[in-house]
Amino acid sequence: MLDLDGVVYVGPDAVPGAADHLAEVRAGGMRLAFITNNASRPPSTVADHLTSLGVQADVGDVVTSAQAAARVLLDRLGPDGRVVLLGGEGLEVALAETGLSVVGPEDDADAVVTGYGPQVVWADIMRASVRIRDGLWWVASNTDLSIPTPYGVAPGHGVLVDTIRRFSGVEPEVAGKPARPLLDETVRRVGGDRPLMVGDRLDTDIEGARNVGIDSLLVLTGVTGLAELVTARPEERPTYVGLDLGALREPQPAPRETGGGWALGGWSGRVVADRLEVDGEGDAGDWWRVVAAAAWSHLDASGTAPSTDDLAPPAAS
């Protein structure tokens, strides 16, 4: 189960090597699903974008938080449910697929569903917020506070969720990562044994996998770097760490604990006077695995993450 932005592509461009890596693992028998918290685009648009980047993707390979939100609504309301929609095309398409009826903000309704939609008007937000405060059930596609745009990082749907939450005092039922509905919906739609979540964010992709009880692979082509990795909370720690999607075709050896630290593949790491030190040479992926093991061991024992000043990752071969 592949997150998209920061894993398969960054903005409009493919992550270098991503298309080739995915073609090879697919040829080796892996079933691929592309999942996203972005509820604004329907799966067909996402599949077309991936195809334009050289990544084979059919509509059935894409699962969005809008589809997961629609499933949450359908399971509780049944096909006759009436839903107020605050969001974009992706949510509208997902609701239509389930047969749920979309009604206006003033109409009789069973629920409100919200998602990222740049054309949502403030008057509709106000009316829906009052109805949520007064008891109308609320489902949110996701709580991402930011989204990438051509003009930089911008406020995401999570900002609207926070606004409505603070006004109404109501917590929504969330469909997107790290909540489990999106991953459950992906398994339901795509199938497969031993699901693996592949992502670049600890607080959505990796924590989401842990919430569902499946393995995860953190790739370092997106937002997570050294500072984020060494401070990861237990619920944010991946099963595996790799440089990029090539890690899907590589062994994932575990560091071994030594008398004074952790070692793997020619690297040894330890914390000395609250500073993380790594020496040796070898595969760059093994360096990151040693860093994670040494840092997390220290964090769990002391309650503080080690300093990484002057610690520089090796160049990938």
JOBEL-V756999 format. One line per field, one symbol per residue. phi: phi as a letter, one per 30 degrees, with the letter a starting at -180 (. if undefined). A space follows every 10 residues. Layout:
BEGIN
phi->???
END
This chain:
BEGIN
phi->.cdcdjccbb idcddeiddd edddddddjd ccbcbbddcd cdeddddddd ddcicdaced dcbcdddddd dedddccidc dcbdcclcde ddddddddid ccbddcdeac acbbadadcd cddddddddd ddedkddbcc dabddbbdbd cjdbdcdedd edddddddic cddccdeddd eddddddddc ijchebccac cddbdddddd ddicdbbccc cbddbddddd cddedccddb bbdaddddcc dbdcdcdcec lbbahjcbba cbhicdbbbj alddddeddd eddddddddd dcibdddcei ccddddd
END
